[in-house]
């Protein structure tokens, strides 16, 4: 396994929806300053050249903070920029094929909504799971809801770290106590905030409290 469970504590997933006057680089740096433990670069609309340029820059930024840098879905970009790993969903390339392409030493994250999907992902080489949506989310309209009971069953069924995602905010993080997860993946809760660094400091503390609970 290539993934330290501590990297799941406060997992920041980028979204340029809320850039405003800042660059994505500036927002990611603020998240890292606030204690983000993993960064996933998620881009669906950039050209290959623009995506690669951005990925190379943010990879170096993450490296300076000694935080894993993950690419969402795009194996080619992940390989070309030398990312620490990649995250794929159920509708993306199969985990076993991704592992084959990325090699044994890269981090492989896989989305799962059921115990069966979770077990299969682990069997196919996943290093961690992203499970959700655990709450209603506006970020991903087609996300299937995952009950907290199912979340608990998934964490009990696999030996790799599990990170919850979907609609998580400062108001509801602690409701995930007792599910066995190792942390939370956040999009709008981080990148839509007015003070990303300060928000990450609060969210990290809440995530630690949730895990201890």
C-alpha positions as CSV (number, residue, x, y, z in Angstrom):
1,X,0.0,0.0,0.0
2,X,1.4,3.4,-1.0
3,X,-0.9,5.6,1.0
4,X,-0.5,6.7,4.5
5,X,-3.9,7.0,6.2
6,X,-2.8,10.3,7.7
7,X,-3.0,11.8,4.2
8,X,-6.7,11.3,4.2
9,X,-7.3,13.6,7.2
10,X,-8.1,16.7,5.2
11,X,-8.1,15.9,1.5
12,X,-8.7,18.9,-0.7
13,X,-10.2,18.5,-4.2
14,X,-9.8,21.5,-6.5
15,X,-12.6,23.2,-8.3
16,X,-12.0,26.4,-10.3
17,X,-15.6,27.5,-9.8
18,X,-14.7,29.8,-7.0
19,X,-11.4,31.3,-8.2
20,X,-12.5,34.9,-8.1
21,X,-9.4,37.1,-8.2
22,X,-7.1,34.3,-7.2
23,X,-5.3,31.6,-9.2
24,X,-5.8,28.0,-8.5
25,X,-2.2,27.8,-7.4
26,X,-2.8,30.5,-4.8
27,X,-5.9,28.7,-3.5
28,X,-4.1,25.4,-3.2
29,X,-1.2,27.1,-1.4
30,X,-3.6,28.6,1.1
31,X,-5.2,25.2,1.6
32,X,-1.7,23.7,2.3
33,X,-0.8,26.5,4.6
34,X,-4.0,25.7,6.5
35,X,-3.1,22.1,6.9
36,X,-4.5,20.2,3.9
37,X,-3.0,16.7,4.0
38,X,-3.6,15.7,0.3
39,X,-4.4,17.7,-2.9
40,X,-6.3,16.3,-5.8
41,X,-6.2,18.3,-9.0
42,X,-9.5,17.9,-10.8
43,X,-9.9,19.5,-14.2
44,X,-12.5,18.5,-16.7
45,X,-12.4,21.4,-19.2
46,X,-8.7,22.4,-19.6
47,X,-6.7,21.6,-22.7
48,X,-4.0,18.9,-22.3
49,X,-1.3,21.5,-22.4
50,X,-2.9,23.8,-19.9
51,X,-3.7,20.9,-17.6
52,X,-0.1,19.6,-17.7
53,X,1.4,23.0,-17.1
54,X,-0.9,23.5,-14.0
55,X,-0.2,20.0,-12.8
56,X,3.6,20.5,-12.9
57,X,3.3,23.7,-11.0
58,X,1.0,22.4,-8.3
59,X,3.0,19.1,-8.0
60,X,6.1,21.2,-7.0
61,X,4.0,23.2,-4.6
62,X,2.7,20.0,-2.9
63,X,6.2,18.6,-2.8
64,X,7.4,21.6,-0.9
65,X,4.8,20.9,1.8
66,X,5.5,17.2,1.6
67,X,1.8,16.5,0.8
68,X,0.7,13.9,-1.8
69,X,-0.4,15.2,-5.2
70,X,-3.2,13.3,-6.9
71,X,-4.6,13.7,-10.4
72,X,-8.3,13.1,-11.0
73,X,-9.1,10.6,-13.7
74,X,-6.4,11.6,-16.3
75,X,-3.8,8.8,-16.4
76,X,-1.8,10.5,-19.2
77,X,-1.5,13.7,-17.2
78,X,-0.6,11.9,-14.0
79,X,2.2,10.0,-15.8
80,X,3.5,13.0,-17.7
81,X,3.7,15.3,-14.7
82,X,5.0,12.7,-12.3
83,X,2.1,13.0,-9.8
84,X,2.2,10.9,-6.7
85,X,-1.0,9.2,-7.8
86,X,-4.4,9.2,-9.5
87,X,-8.0,8.9,-8.4
88,X,-10.6,7.2,-10.6
89,X,-14.4,6.8,-10.3
90,X,-16.6,3.9,-11.1
91,X,-17.2,5.3,-14.6
92,X,-13.6,5.9,-15.4
93,X,-10.8,3.5,-16.3
94,X,-10.9,0.2,-14.3
95,X,-8.7,0.2,-11.3
96,X,-6.7,-2.9,-12.4
97,X,-5.9,-1.2,-15.7
98,X,-4.9,2.0,-14.0
99,X,-2.6,0.1,-11.7
100,X,-1.0,-1.6,-14.6
101,X,-0.3,1.7,-16.4
102,X,0.8,3.7,-13.3
103,X,3.0,0.9,-11.8
104,X,3.2,-0.5,-8.3
105,X,4.6,2.6,-6.5
106,X,2.0,5.3,-7.3
107,X,-1.0,6.0,-5.1
108,X,-4.3,4.7,-6.6
109,X,-7.5,6.0,-5.2
110,X,-10.9,4.7,-6.3
111,X,-14.4,5.9,-5.7
112,X,-16.9,3.4,-4.1
113,X,-20.5,3.5,-3.1
114,X,-21.0,-0.1,-2.0
115,X,-19.2,-2.8,-0.1
116,X,-18.8,-4.8,-3.3
117,X,-17.2,-1.9,-5.1
118,X,-14.9,-1.3,-2.2
119,X,-13.7,-4.9,-2.0
120,X,-13.1,-5.1,-5.7
121,X,-11.2,-1.8,-5.7
122,X,-8.9,-3.1,-3.0
123,X,-8.4,-6.4,-4.8
124,X,-7.5,-4.5,-8.0
125,X,-4.8,-2.5,-6.3
126,X,-6.5,0.6,-4.8
127,X,-4.5,2.3,-2.0
128,X,-7.4,4.2,-0.6
129,X,-11.1,4.7,-1.2
130,X,-13.2,7.8,-1.6
131,X,-16.7,7.0,-0.4
132,X,-19.8,9.2,-0.9
133,X,-21.8,11.2,-1.3
134,X,-22.3,11.0,2.5
135,X,-24.4,14.2,2.6
136,X,-26.3,16.1,-0.1
137,X,-23.9,17.8,-2.4
138,X,-24.2,20.6,-4.9
139,X,-20.7,19.9,-6.3
140,X,-21.6,16.6,-8.0
141,X,-25.2,16.5,-9.0
142,X,-25.1,12.8,-10.1
143,X,-23.5,11.5,-6.9
144,X,-25.3,8.5,-5.4
145,X,-26.1,8.9,-1.7
146,X,-24.2,6.6,0.7
147,X,-25.7,6.0,4.2
148,X,-23.5,6.2,7.2
149,X,-24.3,2.6,7.9
150,X,-23.0,1.6,4.5
151,X,-19.9,3.8,5.1
152,X,-19.3,1.9,8.3
153,X,-19.7,-1.4,6.5
154,X,-17.2,-0.4,3.9
155,X,-14.6,0.7,6.4
156,X,-15.0,-2.7,8.2
157,X,-14.8,-4.6,4.9
158,X,-11.4,-3.3,3.6
159,X,-7.9,-2.8,5.1
160,X,-7.0,0.3,3.1
161,X,-7.8,3.9,4.3
162,X,-11.3,5.3,3.5
163,X,-12.0,9.0,3.0
164,X,-15.6,10.2,3.0
165,X,-16.7,12.8,0.4
166,X,-19.8,14.6,-0.6
167,X,-21.5,17.6,1.1
168,X,-19.2,17.6,4.0
169,X,-18.8,20.9,5.8
170,X,-17.8,22.3,9.2
171,X,-21.4,21.9,10.3
172,X,-21.6,18.1,9.7
173,X,-18.1,16.6,9.9
174,X,-18.5,15.4,13.4
175,X,-21.7,13.5,12.4
176,X,-19.3,11.0,10.7
177,X,-17.8,10.0,14.1
178,X,-17.8,6.2,14.6
179,X,-17.9,5.3,10.9
180,X,-14.2,4.2,10.8
181,X,-13.1,6.7,8.2
182,X,-9.6,8.2,8.2
183,X,-10.6,11.6,7.0
184,X,-12.7,13.8,4.7
185,X,-12.4,15.0,1.1
186,X,-13.7,18.5,0.6
187,X,-14.4,20.7,-2.4
188,X,-16.6,23.7,-1.8
189,X,-16.1,23.7,2.0
190,X,-12.5,24.6,1.2
191,X,-12.4,26.4,-2.1
192,X,-15.6,28.4,-1.8
193,X,-14.5,29.9,1.6
194,X,-13.4,33.5,1.8
195,X,-10.3,32.6,3.9
196,X,-9.1,29.2,2.7
197,X,-6.2,29.0,5.1
198,X,-8.3,29.7,8.1
199,X,-11.1,27.4,7.0
200,X,-8.6,24.6,6.5
201,X,-7.2,25.1,10.0
202,X,-10.7,24.7,11.4
203,X,-11.7,21.8,9.2
204,X,-8.5,19.9,10.0
205,X,-9.2,20.3,13.7
206,X,-12.8,19.1,13.2
207,X,-11.7,16.1,11.2
208,X,-9.2,15.1,13.9
209,X,-12.0,15.4,16.5
210,X,-14.3,13.3,14.3
211,X,-11.7,10.5,14.0
212,X,-11.1,10.4,17.7
213,X,-14.8,10.3,18.4
